[in-house]
Amino acid sequence: MKKVIIGLLCLMFFQIIVSQNKGTGLIPLTPEEMLKIQEVHSEFIGAGDLLYDKLSSSYGDENQERFDLRSVNGISEVKDQFECGSCWAFSTLAAMESSNLLINQKQIDLSEQQLVNCIGQSKGCNGGYPEMALQELLKSDKGVVSEKEIPYQNKKGYCAIAQNSPVKVSNWGQLDDNASITEIKRAIVKHGAVIAALNASSTAFQSYNSKSGILQDKNTGKVSHAVVLAGWDDTKQAWLIKNSWGIKWGQEGYGWVKYGKQDLKRFSWVDVTRLDDSYQLPQFTEADKYTLNISSVLGSIQDYQILGLFIDSGKKVYRYGMNKKNVKYNNKVKLTPGAHKIVVVTYSKVSKDGKKSTILGESVAKTVVMNADKSFKLSYKKRIKNPNVFLIELEEVKVKR
């Protein structure tokens, strides 16, 4: 009888493992491939890393004991890649969907099938690289369409995109494999879900459920699967991960991985473009009497621009997206009467000679006395940091009364 019970238990356990039958699909990167990716991105962002960071919002506190993107509506629903080795596509779009929720407050179910079909350097259901997917999306400046437009098929299909999408990659970056816990936390609160590679080959990972606790397999130096980090809990000493194996895996599709375990590495973040209508004026008080306007028009080589307006040493910060050419954007904010220090920071994606790159700018602090509505236009003056960081000059223009 004892042997029968043991046999039944073994059979049940085997069925649980088989029933998962989920794909992975992360292809290892050689040191040469990783170096090439870093070189390409370094050429794209130039000397603008630190200035770009000023334009990033913060959606949480990296020093808090616990953080969960679900608590700030910053993560999309759990999906299922089934048997297809497309984790690279699911993790890439989980990060983009998270960024879109945080930056644009828009929930769009993006099409993993588009990536499986169309990312040239991937192998479809036989694996791929999140880093190369992000790089290709950034370079092509093509958006990702919705799941409704190109539904998931669990196999590679023909690459045909019916229309473009406003959900595009504005910028992305990588953390070192040996990044500190604090650095990873900072990336999560500033950019949303962070893509990460891990080892998913163990029985503990594949059969993980709501009662399993914390995944903490020893590091082997090998990774096979891509997920996203959606938060942390210092009391558990663990990362909250969102998997792409459906809601029957783990805790409704989520799980916990011990800091420094499970071969976690290859951390990448992504920011999507800020839409024209993503900014809404906050509720101002009666004391906010006058309107300050910073006008801007995209130049001939500019595809997209973020404008950050920093008031009184960053006590108030406003960010605006500009996506259309031949449109005069009036980026407005209301201020109280009196003197205010104004700094403008910009980030532009540009196309020149068939290549994508960036131009960034920053103005010196300008004291503006608000005793009436005022408007300024910006212009790029001298280069202050090679090759692509410029000094911005704010020139006052008359406001029609």
N, C-alpha and C positions, 0 to 999 in steps of 0.2 A: 504493500500500500504506500509506504514511504517513497519507494522508487517511482510509483505512478504519479504521486503528488509533485515530486521533484521534476519529473518529465514534463508534466503539464505546465509547471511554472517556467521551465526552460522554453517550452513551446510558445507560451504567452509572451515571454521576453523577446524571443526571436521575432514574433509577429509584430511587436511594437517597433523593433528596429526596421524590419522590412517595410512596415506600413509608412514609415517616414519616407524612405527611398527618395531623398531630396538631393538635388544637384548642388554642387559647389561651383567651381569654375574660375577660381582665381589663378592666373598664370604667374609664376614667379618672375621677377624682374632681375636681369643680370646687372652687375655693378655698372657696366657700360651703358645699358638702357636707362638706368636710373640717372646716371650722370648726364646723359643726353637730354632727358626730360627737364632736369634742373637747369641746364644751359639754355634750353629754348625758353623756359619761363623767365629766367633771369634777363634774357634779351628783351622779352616782352615788357616786363615791369620796370626795367632799368634801375634808376636810383630812387624809385618812388615808393618802396615798401613802407617806410615809416610814415610818409605823408598819407598813403592810402589807409593805413591803420587808423589815422585820426578820423577818417570818414566812417569807420565802422561803429555801429551802435553797440550797446551792451544790454543783453536781455536777461541778465542774472548777475550774481556775484560769485566770482571764482573762489572766494574765500569761505562761502557758506558750506556748512557740513554736508548738506544734501542738495541736489538739484536734479530736476526732471523736466525735460522739454515739454512733456505733456501738460505740465502745470501752467505753461505760458502759451499754449496753443501753438507750439513750435515744431510739431512732428506730425507727419502724415500717417495714414492707417497702415497696419501690417499687411504685407502682400505675400504671395506664394509663387516662387519660381518653378515649382514642381521639379521634374527630373532634368530640365535643361540646365546646363552649366553656365548660368547667366547671373550669378551673384554680383559680378562686376558691374552689370547694368543696373540691377536693383539697388545696390548700395550707392551708386552714382546718383540715381534719381531720387533716392530717399534723402540724400543730402541736399539736392536741388529743391525738392518739395519743401523741406524744412526751411531753407533759406527764403523761398518764396512766401511762405506763411509769415515769417518774421519781418521781412523787408516790405512786402506788398500787402500783407494781410489777406492773401488769396490762396484758397485751397484748390489746387488743380492736380488731378491724378494724371501724372505724366506717363508716356508710353515707353516702357522698357523694350517693347518689340522694335521700336524705331532704332534704338541703340544696337540691339541684337542684329538687325538687318543691315544697318548703315555704317557703323563705326568700322572704318577700313582696317585698323590695326588689330581688331579683335578676331576671334574665331567662332563667333556666334555662340551656340550652345556648347561648344567645346572649350570655352574659356575666354578670358580677356583681362584687361587692365583698367581699373577705374582711372588711373592717372592719365593714360593715353586717351580714354574717352573724354575726360575733361579738357585735355589739351586740344583734341580735335574739335570739340564744340566751341572752344574759345577761338581757335584759329579760323574756323569756317564762319563764325558769327551766325550760325543757324540755330534757331530755337528748337525746343523739344515739344512735339505736339501732344495732345491729350490721349489718354487711354482709349477714349471713345473713337478717336479718329483712326488709330492703329492699335487694335486690341492685341493682347498677349496671346501667342499661339503655342508656346512651349516648344518651338522649333524655329530655326532660321528661315526667313522668307526673303522675298524680293524687296530691294530698297526703293521705295516710292513714297515721297512725302507730299500729301495733297496741298498743304499750305504751310506757311511759316508760322511760328509761334512767338509770342512776346516773352516766353520764358527762356532767356538766354544766359549764358555764363558771362558775368561781368569780370570776375577775377577768381583765381583759385590758388591754393598754396599747399605746401607740405610741411610737416614737422619731422624732425629727425626721428629715427627709430628709437633712439635713447632719450626722447623728449621727456621732461619731468612731468609729474602728475599735474603740477600747477600750469604748465604750458598747455597741456591737453585740455584742462578745465577752461582755460582762457579762450581757447579756440572754440569750444562748445558754446560759451555764453556770448561770444562775439559773432559767430558765423552760423550757429545751429548744429545739426547733426554732423558728426565728423566720421568720415569713412575710415575703417580700420581693417587690416588683414589679421587673421588668426588661424590657428590649427583646429579644424573641425572634424578630424579623423577619428577621435576617440568615441567609444561607446557612451561615455558620460555626456559628451556634447550632443551626439545624435539622438539620444533617448532622454534628453533634458526635459523636465516637466516642472509643474508648479511646486512640487515638493522636493526638488533636487537641491535647493540651496544655492551655493556659489560655485561656479566653474573655476577650477584652479589646476588644470593639467600642467605638468612641468613643461618648461620650454624645451623644444627639440631642434629649433633652428629652421623649422619648416612651416609654411603656411599654405592653406588650401581654400580658404573661404573669405569673403568680404562681407562685413556687416557695417552698421553705423553705431557710434557711441551717442547715446541720447541723454546721458546724465551720469551721476555718481552718488555714492553714499559712503562717507568716510567712516561711519560706524561699522559698515560691512567691509571697508577697505576694498571696494569693488566698483567697477564701471557698469552702468546700465546699458545693455546692448539691445538694438532692435534687429532681429533676424528677418530673413525673407523665405521662411519655411512655413508660412501660414500661422494661424492663431492656435493650432493644436500643439505647436512646439513651445516649450517653456511656459512662461506666465503670460498667456494671451499673445504670444509672439515675441515677448521680451525675456531677457535673462540677465544674470549677474556674472561678471568675470572679475576675478581677483586682480588687483593692481599687480602688474609685472608678470602675470601668468598667461598661459594659453597662447604664447608666442605673439601677443599683440604687437603690431608694428604697421608701417606704411600708412601713417595718419595723413589724411588730406581733408581740407575744408574747401567750400565753394560759396561764392556770393553770386546770386542772380542779379540781373539788371533791375534797377529801381524804375518802376513805371512812372509815366507822367502824372498819373492820378493817385500815386501811392501816398502822396503827402496831403494831409488835411490840416487846415489851420486849427490849432487848439482853441479851447474856449478862453477868450481873453476877458480881463476884468475891465471895469470902466476906467481904471487908471491907465490902461494901454490905449492911449489916445491917438497916436500917430502911426502911419504905415511907412515902413522901410521896404523899398523894392530894389532887388538886385536883378537887372535884366541881362539876358544872355541869349545868343544865337549860335547854333552849331556851325562851325566853320566847314570849309569844303572837304577836309579830310576827317572831320570828326563824325563818328558813327553814334556816339553815346557820351553823355556826360553826367556826372554826379556833382552837384554843388553843395558844399557844406557851409553854413552860416553860423559862426561862433560869436555869441554876444557876451560881452563883459567877462572875458577870460574863461569862456566855456560854461558860464552859469546857465545859459540857454543855448541849445544847439538844434539847428534845423537842417534837414537834408532834402534835396530836391532831385528828381530824375528828369532827364531830357533826352528824348529818343527820336525826335523828328527834325529834319532839316527844313530850312526856310520858314521856321517858326520863331517868333520872338517870345521867349519865356520871361514872364514877370514873376519872380520868386519873392513873395511878400511875407512880411511878418509885422505884427503890431508891437509898438514899444511905448513905454511911459515917457513923458516929457523929461528933458534933461540930456546930459552927456552919456553916451554909450560907446564902448570900444568894440569895433567890428573887425573880424578877421574872416576872409573867404578862402576856402580850400576847394580845389577842383581836381577831378580825375576824369580823363577822357580816353576812350578807346578810339584809335585812329587807324585809317587804312591809307597806306602810301606805297606805291610801287609793288602792289600785290602782297604786301606784308601787313600784319596786324602788330600794333605797338601801342604805347600809352604816352600821354602828356599829362603832367600834373603841375598844379600851380598853387601858390600861397601868397596872400597879400600880407604886408606888414600891418600891425594893429593901427586902425584909423579911428580917431575920436570923432563921432558924429553927434552933433547937438540936435536933438529931436524937438524942434519948436514948430514943426509943420510936417506934412507928408514929404518924404524925400526919396529920390531914386538915383541909383548909380549903375553905370555899365562897367564891365570889366574888360581889360585887355592884357595880353601877355607881353611882358617887356623882356628883360634880359634873362638869359639862362643863369640859374644860380647853383645848379648841380648837374653835372654831365651824366647822362646825355639828354635827360628829358624832364627836368624840374625847372620851372620858370617862376619869376617874380610876377605877381598879378598887381596891376594898378587899378584902383577904383576911381572912376571919374564921375562926378556928380552931373546929372542932367536935370533940366528944368521939368518940374511937374506941372502939367496943365491944371489950372484951378477951375 
